[in-house]
Amino acid sequence: MRVLQTLAAALLLATPVQAYAPDVFAVCHLNPNGDNFLALRSGPGSSHPMRAKLGPGTKVWDWERRGKWYRVSVGGVNGPEGWVYADYLCLIEDH
């Protein structure tokens, strides 16, 4: 009985979990005289393999941040995921 009372009290005191609302960014600050793309990588660092090349204006949604590296999805919340360097992102929507 004591276990049920403790469980009931814990449920009453629990706060609802809020869903994470990612910020939306666009790829920016690329050098048009250079490669003119941002590498989408498999991990947070330039030593990780490149998964895709993101051109200027590509929209990404961030899910995790490790220093200057952001784990993002491309083109929407269900798009392909990878890591990008944050210096080449411009904030569009702040949640």
N, C-alpha and C positions, 0 to 999 in steps of 0.2 A: 504494500500500500504506500509506503514511504517513497518508493521509487516512482510510482505514478504521480504522487504529489510534486516531487521534484521535477519530473518531466513536464507536468502541466505548468508549473511556475516558470520553467525555462522557456516554454513556448509563448507564454504571455509576455515575457520580457524581451523576446527576440525582436530585433528590428528587421524590417523587410530588406532584402538584398536588392540593390539597384543595379540595373543592367549598365554595362560600360557603354558609353556613347563616344565613339571615336571622333577625333578631330579629322577634318578633311583638308588635304593639302594638294597643291599643284606643283609639279616639277618646274623649277625656275633656276635662274642664275647660271645656266649652262653657258659654256663658251661656244658660240656658233662657229668659231674658227678652229675649234678642237673637235673632239668626238661628238659633241652636242647630244649626249644621252647620259642618263643616270643609270648605273648598274643596279639591277635588282639581284641581290645575292642570297645564297642559301643560309647565311648566318651573319651575325653582327661584326663584320670586319672585312677588309679588302682581300684577305687571304682566302675567303670562302668563294666557291665557284659562282659565276654569274648565271642567273636563271633567265634574265631577259634584259633588254635595253629599253628604258623609258624615255620617250622624247619630251620636249618642252610642252608644258601644259597638261601632261598626263595627270589625272586625279588619282590620289591614293588616300586610303583610310588607315590611320595608325592604331595599333593594338597594344604595343609594348615599346618601351624606350630603354635603351642601355647606353647611357652617355649620349653621344652624337649619332647613334644608330637607332633607327626606328623599324620595328616589324610592321609591315603594311600589307593591305590587300589592294590590288590594282583594279580600278574601274568600278568598284562597289564593294560592299561588305562581304560578298561571297566570291570575289575575284581571286585570281592567283595571289599567293602570299610570298613574301620574302623580306629582306632587309635592305634599307637604303640609308645613305649618309644624309643627315638632317640639314646640312648647309645648303642643299639643293632643293629644299622644299619651302614653299610659301603658303602660309595658313590661309585657307578659304573660309572654313566654318569652325568655330570654336564651340565645343560642347562642355 
